[in-house]
Amino acid sequence: MSKVYDSLPTPITEAGENVLRAYTEASVPTTDPGLLHTVEAMLFAEAAALEAVGLLTERQGSSSDLMFAELLDEPVFTDLAPTILAMLRFLRARIAGHDPVLRLDPSTSQPALCLLLLAGQALVSAADDRPGTEPVRDALAECLHRLSTAPAEERYPAGDLGFGLDDEQRDEVDEETYLLDEVRKILTEAVPLRRVLTSARGEGGAAFLAVDLVARPDVADLLRMLATDPPAGGADTSTRWRAFAGPASSLIRLEIEWLQPVNAVVAVVLDVDEYAPVLEALTRSDHVQLSVTDPVGQPRDAVIHSVKVPTSGPALRHLLTEAARRRQD
């Protein structure tokens, strides 16, 4: 028996399985909904969703957001859709070994149900068939067998998934807990950096960021499209700098949102001390070059596709100055 089943109450695991079976059979769950509003239910649901997304990736070669479009378009799940997508990205990052962070808003509705629905849709997509068919039943059976014997939960980095502090809690907690919550805000859904350079080969940019988008195929596809076939007039893009200043270190977060040709959001985080030269260069620049390709080690004649993203140097300068002041206080 795996730790997933051994460490959780049987009514909780049975409730989770009930929801999975209902989704994959296109029926209505019969379990007590109250059983899903527990920490234990969320632990089971996360493990099940990780297993299902792993199975989907093995069978279909991808866990693209498009495979979840049918679930997300269901009117009854409209309120849950943003959470489901964020959780999908978190699970993909775990599978990629990124040790991801996802800080859920304190008001997040039904996180265990979100994960179980995500798992159900992943199994339907893995089987490439309709709910209620034999291939989907087989996918569910394989998922539950893995979960009970040798679960992916025990092989991949756990990451950091949990609720943030609400306003009342932030007024009452100790400083260490408060700072941890602030760090989680900055790190949530950030993608890892492969390489950071102060200039790019063949480009005049002040900084070049090569990002690891294994867990974000939607952004990887968008960057490739923008680099090879940019829309007339350029992409509709907005950026925002944010900062965390702690006693030991300071972090700078760059959030990038594309509104057109498709909507996508990605964030990268840079440690102020580690990346001081690059951040200083960006304070004097109006853009950053973003790429999915690490230029180091590429053939000399290789074409390194990158996308020019507008940024505000003065806004970053203000944040760096404020972060330095707070660290001295």
C-alpha positions in Angstrom: 0.0 0.0 0.0 1.4 3.4 -1.0 1.8 6.3 1.5 -1.0 8.1 -0.3 -3.6 5.5 0.9 -1.8 4.4 4.1 -1.7 7.9 5.6 -5.1 9.1 4.7 -8.5 8.1 6.2 -10.4 5.6 4.1 -13.6 7.8 3.8 -11.4 10.5 2.2 -9.8 8.3 -0.4 -13.1 6.7 -1.2 -14.7 10.2 -1.6 -11.9 11.2 -4.0 -12.3 7.9 -6.0 -16.0 8.5 -6.2 -15.6 11.9 -7.8 -13.1 10.5 -10.3 -15.4 7.7 -11.3 -18.3 10.0 -11.6 -16.4 12.4 -14.0 -15.0 9.6 -16.1 -18.5 8.0 -16.3 -20.2 11.3 -17.0 -22.4 10.7 -13.9 -23.1 12.6 -10.6 -20.8 12.0 -7.5 -22.6 10.3 -4.6 -20.1 11.1 -1.9 -20.7 13.5 0.9 -19.4 16.9 -0.4 -18.2 17.8 3.1 -15.5 15.1 2.9 -13.9 17.2 0.1 -13.5 20.3 2.3 -10.6 18.9 4.2 -6.8 19.1 4.1 -6.7 15.3 3.7 -9.0 15.5 0.6 -6.7 18.1 -1.0 -3.7 15.8 -0.4 -5.4 12.9 -2.1 -6.7 15.0 -4.9 -3.2 16.5 -5.6 -1.7 13.0 -5.7 -4.4 11.7 -8.0 -4.1 14.7 -10.3 -0.4 14.4 -10.5 -0.8 10.7 -11.5 -3.4 11.5 -14.1 -1.4 14.3 -15.7 1.6 12.0 -15.8 -0.4 9.3 -17.5 -1.8 11.8 -20.0 1.8 13.0 -20.8 3.0 9.5 -21.3 0.2 8.5 -23.6 -0.3 11.7 -25.6 3.2 13.2 -25.4 1.8 16.5 -23.9 -0.6 17.9 -21.3 -1.5 20.9 -23.3 -4.1 23.3 -22.0 -6.2 22.5 -25.1 -6.8 19.0 -23.7 -8.7 20.6 -20.8 -10.7 23.0 -22.9 -13.9 20.9 -22.7 -13.8 20.9 -18.9 -13.0 24.6 -18.7 -15.9 25.5 -21.1 -18.5 23.8 -18.9 -20.7 26.6 -17.5 -21.0 24.7 -14.1 -17.2 24.9 -13.7 -16.7 28.5 -14.8 -15.8 29.8 -11.4 -13.3 26.9 -10.9 -11.6 27.2 -14.3 -8.8 29.7 -13.3 -7.8 27.6 -10.3 -7.8 24.4 -12.4 -5.4 25.9 -15.0 -3.1 27.2 -12.3 -3.1 23.8 -10.7 -2.4 22.1 -14.0 0.7 24.3 -14.5 1.8 23.5 -10.9 1.5 19.8 -11.5 3.4 20.0 -14.8 6.1 21.9 -13.0 6.3 19.2 -10.4 6.7 16.5 -13.1 9.4 18.7 -14.8 11.3 18.8 -11.4 10.9 22.5 -11.0 9.9 22.5 -7.3 7.1 25.0 -8.1 5.2 27.4 -5.9 1.5 28.0 -6.1 -0.1 30.3 -3.4 -3.8 30.0 -3.6 -5.9 33.0 -2.7 -7.6 32.5 0.7 -11.0 32.7 -1.0 -10.2 29.9 -3.5 -13.3 27.7 -3.9 -13.1 23.9 -3.6 -9.4 23.2 -4.3 -9.8 19.4 -3.8 -12.7 19.3 -6.3 -10.6 21.4 -8.8 -7.8 18.9 -8.6 -10.2 15.9 -9.0 -11.9 17.4 -12.0 -8.5 18.1 -13.5 -7.5 14.5 -12.9 -10.7 13.2 -14.5 -10.3 15.3 -17.6 -6.7 14.2 -17.8 -7.8 10.6 -17.8 -10.4 11.2 -20.5 -7.8 12.9 -22.6 -5.3 10.2 -22.0 -7.8 7.6 -23.2 -8.7 9.8 -26.2 -12.3 8.7 -25.9 -15.6 9.7 -24.4 -16.5 9.4 -20.7 -18.2 6.1 -19.9 -16.2 4.1 -22.5 -13.9 1.2 -21.8 -10.7 3.0 -22.7 -11.5 5.7 -20.1 -12.4 3.1 -17.5 -9.0 1.4 -18.2 -7.2 4.8 -17.8 -8.9 5.3 -14.4 -8.0 1.8 -13.3 -4.4 2.3 -14.2 -4.3 5.7 -12.5 -5.7 4.3 -9.2 -3.4 1.2 -9.4 -0.4 3.4 -9.7 -1.6 5.7 -6.9 -2.1 2.7 -4.5 1.2 1.0 -5.4 4.0 3.3 -6.6 2.6 6.8 -6.9 4.3 9.7 -8.7 3.6 11.7 -5.6 6.6 10.0 -4.0 9.0 10.5 -7.0 8.6 14.2 -7.9 9.5 17.3 -5.9 6.6 18.2 -3.6 6.7 21.9 -4.5 4.8 24.4 -2.4 1.0 24.4 -2.8 -1.2 26.0 -0.2 -3.4 28.9 0.8 -2.1 32.4 1.4 -2.8 34.4 4.5 -6.0 36.5 4.6 -6.0 40.1 5.9 -6.8 39.1 9.4 -4.1 36.5 9.6 -1.5 38.8 8.2 -2.2 41.2 11.1 -1.7 38.5 13.7 1.0 36.1 12.4 4.7 36.3 13.4 7.2 38.0 11.1 8.6 34.7 9.8 5.2 33.5 8.6 4.4 36.9 7.1 7.7 37.0 5.1 7.1 33.4 3.9 3.7 34.4 2.6 5.3 37.4 0.8 7.9 35.2 -0.8 5.2 32.8 -2.0 3.4 35.7 -3.7 6.6 36.5 -5.6 7.4 32.9 -6.5 3.9 31.7 -7.4 3.8 30.3 -11.0 7.2 31.8 -11.9 9.1 29.8 -14.5 12.8 28.8 -14.1 15.6 30.6 -15.8 17.9 28.6 -18.0 20.3 31.5 -18.7 20.6 35.2 -18.0 22.9 37.3 -20.2 23.4 41.1 -20.3 23.4 40.9 -24.1 22.2 38.5 -26.7 24.1 37.3 -29.7 22.8 39.2 -32.7 20.5 41.3 -30.6 20.9 44.8 -29.1 18.9 44.1 -26.0 20.1 45.1 -22.5 19.2 41.6 -21.1 18.5 38.2 -22.5 16.4 35.7 -20.5 16.3 32.1 -21.6 13.4 30.5 -19.7 12.4 26.9 -19.1 8.9 26.5 -20.4 8.5 22.7 -20.1 5.6 23.3 -17.7 4.1 26.1 -19.9 3.7 24.8 -23.4 1.1 27.5 -24.1 3.8 30.2 -23.6 6.4 28.3 -25.4 4.2 28.0 -28.5 3.3 31.7 -28.3 7.0 32.8 -28.1 7.8 30.6 -31.1 5.0 32.2 -33.1 5.9 35.7 -32.1 9.6 35.1 -33.0 8.9 33.5 -36.4 5.7 35.0 -37.5 5.0 38.2 -35.5 1.6 39.8 -36.0 1.4 43.0 -38.0 1.8 45.9 -35.6 3.4 43.7 -32.9 1.9 41.8 -30.0 -0.3 43.5 -27.5 1.9 43.1 -24.4 1.9 44.5 -20.9 4.6 44.0 -18.2 4.8 44.7 -14.4 7.7 44.7 -12.0 7.2 43.6 -8.4 9.6 43.2 -5.5 10.1 41.4 -2.2 12.7 42.8 0.2 13.7 40.4 3.0 16.4 40.5 5.6 18.5 38.0 3.8 17.7 38.6 0.2 15.5 40.5 -2.2 13.6 39.2 -5.2 12.4 41.0 -8.4 9.5 39.5 -10.3 8.8 40.4 -13.9 5.2 39.6 -15.0 4.5 39.5 -18.7 1.0 39.3 -20.2 0.1 39.0 -23.9 -3.4 40.1 -24.7 -3.1 39.4 -28.4 -2.8 37.3 -30.6 -3.7 35.0 -27.6 -3.9 35.7 -23.9 -1.0 34.3 -21.9 0.7 35.3 -18.7 4.2 34.3 -17.5 6.5 35.4 -14.7 10.2 35.2 -14.0 12.0 35.9 -10.7 15.5 37.3 -10.3 17.5 37.5 -7.0 18.7 41.0 -6.6 22.2 40.0 -5.4 22.7 37.2 -7.9 21.5 39.1 -10.9 22.6 42.6 -10.0 24.4 43.4 -13.3 21.4 42.3 -15.4 18.9 44.2 -13.3 21.1 47.3 -13.4 21.2 47.0 -17.2 17.4 46.7 -17.3 17.0 49.9 -15.4 18.5 51.7 -18.4 16.5 49.7 -21.0 13.0 49.8 -22.3 12.8 46.0 -23.1 14.1 42.5 -22.4 14.7 39.7 -24.9 12.8 36.5 -23.9 13.6 33.1 -25.4 13.0 29.4 -24.9 16.5 28.5 -26.1 19.7 28.7 -24.1 22.2 30.3 -26.5 25.2 28.8 -24.7 26.4 25.6 -26.3 24.6 26.2 -29.5 26.4 26.0 -32.9 27.9 29.2 -34.1 25.5 29.4 -37.0 22.4 28.6 -34.9 19.5 31.0 -35.1 18.4 31.9 -31.6 14.8 33.0 -31.7 13.8 35.6 -29.1 10.9 38.0 -28.5 11.4 41.6 -27.5 9.2 42.4 -24.5 8.8 46.1 -23.5 9.6 46.9 -19.9 9.9 50.1 -17.7 13.5 50.8 -16.6 12.4 53.6 -14.2 9.8 51.4 -12.5 12.5 48.7 -11.9 14.9 51.4 -10.6 12.3 52.6 -8.1 11.8 49.0 -6.9 15.5 48.3 -6.5 16.0 51.5 -4.6 13.1 50.7 -2.3 14.2 47.1 -1.8 17.7 48.3 -0.8 16.3 50.8 1.7 14.1 48.2 3.3 17.0 45.7 3.7 18.9 48.4 5.6 16.0 49.2 8.0 
